[in-house]
Every structure is written in structure tokens, then in C-alpha cells.
Amino acid sequence: MTEQNTAISLLNAYLSVFPEEGQRCALLQQYLLNTMPLSVIDRKNAAGHITASAFIIVATGTHLLLHRHAWLNRWLQPGGHIEANDTSFLAAAMRETEEELQLTPDAYTVIHLDSTTQQLPFDIDSHLIPANAKKQEPAHYHHDFRYLFQYKHPIKSYTPPPDTTVEWFTLNELQNDAEFGNIVTKIKHKIALKH
């Protein structure tokens, strides 16, 4: 199965869980219909590409771990481009989490939306990445398949990698944030369902 077919399958499953997000996913749907199958994860595809990331919440469900992205100068969840040797979009999010934050899979639990579709993302978001003259990359879209990880240990037990700026933000302080408000609402709903 190609990455394009995988993305279409996951998107359809995702929209069956979140039918109200059809408009939000319209850009991704058009992209998947109009892009060559082998180029949906190719970072050289100027029309955009699929990426993967992870939102990491503390075990109590009260805080979200973000790191300061050096080039974009913004707080972001760990994530990035999918590589050829990644076995799934989820595996790419896990690899990026280890590379950027040195968190290995034994430090967290993947919170699944659906026990029958283990690869189903917790959120899907399409956003514009500005042009990068240094890398000779034009502005393009990232179609981000986002997963939810729950850190198993107390906040104070986490030591970030050198030269990495991280912060545990409370969900309440991110609730009205333009970037994270939607995901915080989803996380709070998921936590409520578990109790």
C-alpha cells in the first residue's frame, strides 16, 4: 500500500470519527486526489507533503509538552517529515519524538481513538509553512497526522536534550490559543471519556 492510499484510508476513518471536521480536512482531501502517489511524503514536493507529530500529555492529563522550534520561533509539538524507512505515520511521530525530545516509546503510552484502527491519528491539520531561502524551499503545506502520547512519569522526571527549550503548558492556558485550542478541546474530551 502506498503512503497515498494509507493517508486516504486514515483520513476516511478519521472523518468517520470526526464528521464535523470535513471542511477542516478539505485541503488534505484535494491534495490526496491531485498528487502523485510517490510524492505525498516527499519534502521536495512544493505542493506540500504529509508529516507526523505527537502531542504529549502528562499522566494526570493537565499539561502538554511543547518545544521551541528554532527556525519558526514558535512553540510546537515534536514532529516532522516522514522518512522512507518509517513503517507508518505513527512510527514517524514516535521517531521524531525520540529525535527531538529524547523520549523513547517506553516513556509514554499511545492513546488511541479507536482500538480497531491503531494507526488512526488523534488530529489532522493542514498548515502553511513559510518559504525557507536557506533550504531553497518555497512556502508549502504540511498535512500533519498528529498522535496523542501520554507520558508515564511525573513532569519533574523529564530532562530535555541539551540546547532544547521545552515547557509543560497547562491545558487551561492553551485553551484559547489559536494554534492549540482545538487540540486542547479534543484532549480534554478524550480524558473525560476515560473517567
Rosetta blueprint (number, residue, H / E / L):
1 M L
2 T L
3 E H
4 Q H
5 N H
6 T H
7 A H
8 I H
9 S H
10 L H
11 L H
12 N H
13 A H
14 Y H
15 L H
16 S H
17 V H
18 F L
19 P H
20 E H
21 E H
22 G L
23 Q L
24 R L
25 C L
26 A H
27 L H
28 L H
29 Q H
30 Q H
31 Y H
32 L H
33 L H
34 N H
35 T L
36 M L
37 P H
38 L H
39 S H
40 V L
41 I L
42 D L
43 R L
44 K L
45 N L
46 A L
47 A L
48 G L
49 H E
50 I E
51 T E
52 A E
53 S E
54 A E
55 F E
56 I E
57 I E
58 V L
59 A L
60 T L
61 G L
62 T L
63 H E
64 L E
65 L E
66 L E
67 H E
68 R E
69 H E
70 A L
71 W L
72 L L
73 N L
74 R E
75 W E
76 L E
77 Q L
78 P L
79 G E
80 G E
81 H E
82 I L
83 E L
84 A L
85 N L
86 D L
87 T L
88 S L
89 F H
90 L H
91 A H
92 A H
93 A H
94 M H
95 R H
96 E H
97 T H
98 E H
99 E H
100 E H
101 L H
102 Q L
103 L L
104 T L
105 P H
106 D H
107 A H
108 Y E
109 T E
110 V E
111 I E
112 H L
113 L L
114 D L
115 S L
116 T L
117 T L
118 Q L
119 Q L
120 L L
121 P L
122 F L
123 D E
124 I E
125 D E
126 S E
127 H E
128 L E
129 I E
130 P L
131 A L
132 N E
133 A L
134 K L
135 K L
136 Q L
137 E E
138 P L
139 A L
140 H E
141 Y E
142 H E
143 H E
144 D E
145 F E
146 R E
147 Y E
148 L E
149 F E
150 Q E
151 Y E
152 K L
153 H L
154 P L
155 I H
156 K H
157 S H
158 Y L
159 T L
160 P L
161 P L
162 P L
163 D L
164 T L
165 T L
166 V E
167 E E
168 W E
169 F E
170 T E
171 L H
172 N H
173 E H
174 L H
175 Q L
176 N L
177 D L
178 A L
179 E L
180 F L
181 G H
182 N H
183 I H
184 V H
185 T H
186 K H
187 I H
188 K H
189 H H
190 K H
191 I H
192 A H
193 L H
194 K H
195 H L
